[in-house]
Amino acid sequence: MTAHEALKTYFGYDDFRPLQQEIVQSVLDGRDTLALMPTGGGKSLCFQVPTMVMDGLCLVITPLIALMKDQVENLRRRDIRAAAIYTGMTYEQQKVALDNCQWGPYHFLYVSPERLESAEFRERLTRLPICLIAVDEAHCISQWGYDFRPSYLKIAEIREVIRRKGDEAIRREVPILALTATATPDVVDDIQERLSFREKNVLRKSFFRSNLSYVVRQTNKKADEIVHILSKVPGSAIVYVRNRQRAQELATYLQEKGLSADFYHAGLSSKERAAKQEAWKRYSSPISNSSQCERPIAQRASNSEASNIRIIVATNAFGMGIDKPNVRMVIHHDLPDTIEAYFQEAGRAGRDEQRAFAVLLYDPSQDKAKARKRVVDNYPPEEFLHTVYHKTCNYLGVGADSGQGATFFLDVYDLCQKMHLPILTTYSALHLLSQMGYFSFEEDQEIQPRVLIRMQRRELDNYNLTDAQMTLLESLMREYTGIFTDLQYVHGIDDYTHQLLVSLAEKRIISYVSRTVANVLRLTVNRQGEIRVPEHFYSQRKDHYVDKLKAMIEYADNQQYCRSQLLLSYFGENDAATCGTCDVCREQKKNSK
């Protein structure tokens, strides 16, 4: 089967988008490849198509659990066998997924980068018929990237593990396809070096978006400006904010102004997030200057929009992997930390190639003051790292020279309250300690429900249990052998089963921890008596963060150069033409008349 045949047979497309075919062919030629494509450029097909042509399994490494689930479900709907392993799955579920990938005709296995640190998982990899390693969000491997994740550094080792192939002694190199929508020239070099590319091979598509107009609006009344903008431009919109509280408050304010809006952040349950996301995805509106723009706001928020949300007010937890091409507007209420983050989020507008807008609201005095505070919050004094490390270990009950491999659900607010630590700087210290390798710390991970049966089978006759309660208990006993001694992750819990479990917990027959979102901390080494901040680690990362924040402020302050040109030059495209549609270009046109 050729690549074009696979594209048509499995995915229903007659032709590749620009650059997709070159990337697919590079992979089929066995070359390590770094693909730079703008948000919405069709990166997934670049590893999905060649995998369907090749003989074997594609290992897809991505930090986004929601993206894993969406892509696996989409592949299954196309009768393509795919599996995913992520936090919250039971040991048995993980084993079944790996067995299927080893023995069944599976084509894709999605995992998080943290999974690569497991010795047991690495051993299983030697038995899997892997033909390609796809690394999504590849900028995360670079210490100069805007979202550096230390676990990505393990990827290069994985290829060597796969190459050895255990007793089979197959000395076949498995190619790596790294994909990202945001990478500066230094990050491009860093990605290839850290993934141990056998040769430099970068395929890039221009990040220029002719249909996307960039606008910066200076205002000290941002909420009112958002209402004004959304009253003028119809269609679906995303409004990005920096924290959960503001997301809820701003969504409520927009609702009070008669707009169809809801909020979204990582602290919501998966069920809540999915419902909000689907309601927003269902919304559809014409792209023309229709009468909708001219009617009063209160009239536009009609009953028909009650279940179809036009505007989602969200933290940066929203957007990755969401396939909604007809977003007409992305508004940033707050100044992002980096050009990379801004460019990726703004790029979620207008994927259907129709006119769309990316608007940054900017209050120079307030936003610059907040930016200075962010530097202090994100990079507290080095001695504070020592304090947070030892107080966290004390809080978790981890003694000296012990704890390696232990996993905890960390309530950071409770930690800070009991250990008298400031919230924001403690979060920053935990992330820095994670980057230094003392533990892994992941925020807002969804934890599957867990159950422990507190009674022996013979004791249950003493309780007045319904048939449904008894049937559920017997099912749990059969399926989870360790359920009498430890909390076991339990899958397949619907609303009815949840209510049964709650009723059993109220009778103290079981201990039940329902599905929740939690911070997960896993000790990668035993507790150290003294932590060592690597030479230049702290100062280099802080200086780099400050430089990126300055670049973001310079973009917002700019009133002289085309915004599209500025953004493209940041990513190494120095010969781009002016866009003619950004606020700067439009102002220059008006003044030249």
NORPE-V782710 format. One line per field, one symbol per residue. phi: phi as a letter, one per 20 degrees, with the letter a starting at -180 (. if undefined). A space follows every 50 residues. Layout:
phi = ???
//
This chain:
phi = .effffgffedmdecffgngfffgfffffnefcdddcfgnenfgffdfff ffefdqdeeddbedfffgfffffffffemdfbcbcbgoffgfffffffff ffdefedcceceffffefffffffgfdeefdbdddelfffeefefecgcg fffeffffffffffllffleedfefdddcbdbbfgffgffgfffelgfbf bddcdgefcfeddecddeadcfffffgffffedfofbddecebfffgfff ffffffeneebbdbbffffffffffffffffffcbfeefffgfefgggff eeffegddefcddbeffdpfmeecfefebcddfcfffcfgffffffffem femegbcdddebdgffffffffffffffcfggffffffgffffffemeef lbognfdcedefffgfffdlcfffffgffffffffenfadcceleedffc cceedfgfffffdeefffffffffffffecfefedcfdfcdmeefffgff ffffffemecdcdfgbdbeddcfecfgefbedeggmgfffffffffffff fffffffgcddgfffgffffeneedfefencffffffffffef
//
